[in-house]
Each structure stands twice: as C-alpha cells, then as structure tokens.
Amino acid sequence: MGEYSAFIERVREFEKETNNLEEAIKKAVIYCRDHDILKEFLEKNATEVLNMLMTEWNWDDALAYRYEEGRGEGLEKVARNALAQGASLDFIQKITGLDIQTITGFQMNSGN
C-alpha cells in the first residue's frame, strides 16, 4: 500500500509540473519503475494502470459535472414552483441565484 501511495504522490507532483494528467501518469510509471516502486507490477501492467487511472480521474470529473447538473435542475424546479405560487421575480432570484432572464424564460415556457 505504501508503494501505491508513493506512485499516486508522483502522479500528483508530475501533474502539477506538466498540467497534463496523462503525461503525469506516464512520467510516474517511468519514475517508479526506475526507482523500484511497484516495479514488477508496472513492468507488466503499465498500459492498464494508465487506462485505469485516466478512467478514475475522468469518473471524478463526470461525477462533479453530474452534481452541478443536478443542482441546476433543482434550482430550476424551485424557480418554476415559486413562479406557480405567484412569487416575485426578485424573490425567486434571491433564493435561487438565477438571473431574471432565466427565470422569465421559465415563466414564458410554462404559459404563466
């Protein structure tokens, strides 16, 4: 487990240097093989490690995107419900943080 942690730490360091995750993983694989960190495993599985880590980091990005998307859908629902209840545009803007143009768009689309 300690060697895996060392590998991940190298990935993070190289990512800061290169601003490129794929390049950082490749550099970390080479560094760790050269310094006997997970050497045997990396010699046999370097491509799989790269694919797995790229997928894992992309999965994190996808989850973050989905969270923001869901948050937006929730705010839209609150705005639509508030409009249906006759709340003012200013009040809806204050509670949702949405701009007036977006809120009035909901109003036009709902037929109110």
HUFENUR-V683009 format. One record per backbone hydrogen bond with DSSP energy under -0.5 kcal/mol. CO is the residue of the C=O (numbers start at 1). NH is the residue of the N-H. If there is no record, write none. Layout:
co;nh
CO;NH
CO;NH
//
This chain:
co;nh
1;5
2;6
3;7
4;8
5;9
6;10
7;11
8;12
9;13
10;14
11;15
12;16
13;17
14;18
15;19
20;24
21;25
22;26
23;27
24;28
25;29
26;30
27;31
28;32
29;33
30;34
31;35
32;37
33;36
36;38
38;42
39;43
40;44
41;45
42;46
45;49
46;50
47;51
48;52
49;53
50;54
51;55
52;56
53;57
54;58
55;59
56;60
57;61
58;62
59;63
60;64
61;65
62;66
63;67
64;68
65;69
66;70
67;71
68;72
69;73
70;74
71;75
72;76
73;77
74;78
75;79
76;80
77;81
78;82
79;83
80;84
81;85
82;87
83;86
88;92
89;93
90;94
91;95
92;96
93;97
99;103
100;104
101;105
102;106
103;107
104;108
105;109
106;110
107;111
107;112
108;111
//
